[in-house]
Amino acid sequence: MTRATILEQLLATKIIAIIRLSESKPIFDLAQALHRGGIKAIEVTMGTPNALEEIHKLTQIEGVIPGVGSVIDAKTAKAAIEAGAQFVVTPVSKPEVIKMAHQYDKPILSGAITPSEILQAYEWGADVVKLFPAADFGLSYFKAVKAPMPHVPIMPTGGINVENAAEWVANGAVCLGLGSSLMDKKMIVEKDFEGITAIARAITETIKN
């Protein structure tokens, strides 16, 4: 898929599930559970053990768009894309990482928080600017930043859940990054993947309504 096609799918699905675990064993089953709940875009962070191998495994799940997160250098972006990542997510914005993603014709969601950082990331070529950490600044901050820069596509990440997801989207978020609110640690330990599917379905449904 081309960068434009992948980006179109990410913006259509609205939710990017962020997998950040201390072990890699549950990832494949977790990704399947999330997909059954309507979530297609699944980001595996580089802090997760065997992240590149797990990203490659996710390419085997039909309908899933695998991505890589917590990328802070171009070398890592390159390795992840070659492993099968269809999009790159970063906590901070660096032009060399944006360039590497685009070299492979993949979209990049590049991290920023201040108005200057947000605009700079966009001007460097970020396909979407990841507002991180959104939880610490809140919806009011997002709205204040978005007002003078309505043309900049922003993905809030952190603190998004089933109760507030629709409100973020209603106020201009092009998509949302969700981690712990989607993947309850107790459910993962107990292998309650049906429960995780139910949470994913609840969040996707609230955004549709």
Summary of the structure (lengths in Angstrom):
residues: 209
radius of gyration: 15.7
end to end distance: 29.3
largest distance: 46.1
contacts: 743
relative contact order: 0.16
helix: 47%
strand: 16%
